[in-house]
Structures are given as structure tokens and as C-alpha cells.
Amino acid sequence: MSEILGKIEKPNVEEFKKGRKLFLVPLFYARDNFPQDYLKLIEHYWQQVAEQINKLELKIGIINKIYCETNLHNGEEGLNIIKELNEKGYQLIKSKYDKGAEIQTTEDVNLFYEFVDWGNCLQVIMTEKVFQKVTEFYQEAGQKRYNFMAQQIDATLKESEVGALFIREEHAVQFPASIQVFYVAPPALDDIHRWQREKLQERMAKETAPK
């Protein structure tokens, strides 16, 4: 079961000298055309994530391996993909890369695009029967995708190494029991959740309002 880093006050250094560790970091995407108040929350979030990880590295160990959802390549090629898709999170990831952390392939190209294709199909379906069938295919592809991520981490994260996985909160990755997982949850994460709930409530209110 994941542990919330923000709630660990004084980790015992001796506890973490052996075994594999993984920082699990919720991944949020943000484009320039997003609402400005949301962009500010995202920027604040990544600042807090960086601060929290830096402090924990001093107690647990520096990050050796970096895994990021949607990344199909190792090394600098993978880093460039991360920059293109998530400029805010890229700054933190690059800082760890510059200090020696390895960027690891996280996705299988075929499974990733199969998952994306089924997701795109769900956007254009008109009938309930077809929607249910495609949803099954989408979920099946998603589980295969997450299984690959778990296998990839298990195969590349060596004994006593520290990894960091950047992935959206709704993931379904099941981590090997031999890896100790720490969920990175800075205070700004609650602010993002609150903003998302408020926007959802506003949209639902508009949709149900009398015309």
C-alpha cells in the first residue's frame, strides 16, 4: 500500500538503506490555453513536488531512474518527449536527469497506441451497445498497458535504487511487492482537486439549468 510522503515527519534512514524505492508522483498536464488560475495551481504544485522530493532524497536516497507515462524512449530522446508533453513537470525531471538520473522507457509503443485508439473511438460512438463493447476493449488495453509499466519498472529498478514514476492519478499499475512505494502528495494537490470539483459542479449546473 502506498505511503503519503507528506505525512512522514522523520523517516528512519536505516529503514531505507536496502530494497527498492519508488516515488509515485501524480501527473498533471497543462497547456497555455488552459485557465490562468489553473495554470498557477499547476505551477505551484510542481514547485511543492520538487521541494518535497529534494527533502526526501536527503533521507531516502537520490533518484536513479525516472519513469513517465507516455514516454516511449530512453535517455535524452525520452526527455525531449516529456518536455513536449509536459513543460511544467519537465523542469523537475530535467533537474534530476542533469544530476545523473536515467530516463527509462515506460510505455510499450503498440500497447500505448492501442489504448489511445480505443479512447478516441469512445468519443464518436452513438449507440449504447457499441459503447459498452468498445469500453471493454479500452479497459483491457489499459490494463495491458499498466501491466507493462509494472514489468518495466521491476526489470530496470535495481536493488537499493530509487525510482520516480510520473503518472496520472487514475492509473491502475500494480507494483511488485519488493518495491516500496511512496505517494508524493504536497498540499497543492488538494487545491487542484478542489478547482476540478468546482469546475465540474459549475458545468453540471449549466447543463441542468432551465432554458
Beta strands, then each sheet from edge to edge (+ up, - down):
strand 1: 3-4
strand 2: 20-26
strand 3: 65-68
strand 4: 102-104
strand 5: 162-167
strand 6: 179-183
sheet 1: 1+ 6+ 2+ 5+ 3+ 4+
end
